[in-house]
Amino acid sequence: MTTLFQLAFLAAVPFWALMILLPTWRWTRAIVSSPLIALPTLVVWALAIAPAFGDFAREMLSPDLEGLRELLARDEVVAAVWAQVLAWDLFVGRWIYLDSRARGLHPLLVAPVLVLTILLSPIGLPLYLALRLFGKRHTPDAV
């Protein structure tokens, strides 16, 4: 399970690197425009959760604190939840990247927000939402 835990991060890192380090490269937008960039991390999720899927599904259908605590004591569930968090963060980061490009926000302004989104998405997303209040909408397709 350690390998899957590490693989989840490695599956997401190339996309973060593109958005943060090469935001204006034409291939970055082409690659990041696809919501499928979260798929490699979700494949890791599926591989990690497979041995515990029945227990996981039962708990998600009727969640309680003690049951979730017991599930999270299992390595395969921790690896799966880690992959799920990384996939979600990547999907949020993707939206931030695309929205900021459509609004014409400078990449140097957005890069720290993306880093915060990787590390602490509950801080990165609201920070970006605040940042975009001050950004000008340059194209009609900004979301």
Secondary structure, 3 states (H helix, E strand, C coil): CHHHHHHHHHHHHHHHHHHHHCCCCHHHHHHHCCHHHHHHHHHHHHHHHHHHHHHHHHHHHCCCHHHHHHHCCCHHHHHHHHHHHHHHHHHHHHHHHHHHHHHCCCHHHHHHHHHHHHHHHHHHHHHHHHHHHHCCCCCCCCC
